[in-house]
Amino acid sequence: MSETQNTQETAKRQRTLVGRVVSNKMDKTVVVSVERRVKHPVLGKIIVRSNKYKAHDETNQYNEGDMVEIAEGRPISRDKSWTVVRLLEASRNI
């Protein structure tokens, strides 16, 4: 029974991040920029750090500016090991 509990706990601990789609020019791939706020080690000022992740988008439904949630998974290609889980907020293009 302890083995089944361990496998369920590891399945629940899937890393998820929230970010904004920066590019959707590739086929079935979007680039998501994830920003985080950290305190500067010397100055103590809050600064914004960002990383870009390539995420799998099977249906090409996400556009630039959309706020999405991505989840880590097995490597799909050399750079891509994240998958878009859901759309949180659509972009407001005018």
Summary of the structure (lengths in Angstrom):
residues: 94
radius of gyration: 16.1
end to end distance: 55.4
largest distance: 55.4
contacts: 221
relative contact order: 0.24
helix: 12%
strand: 49%
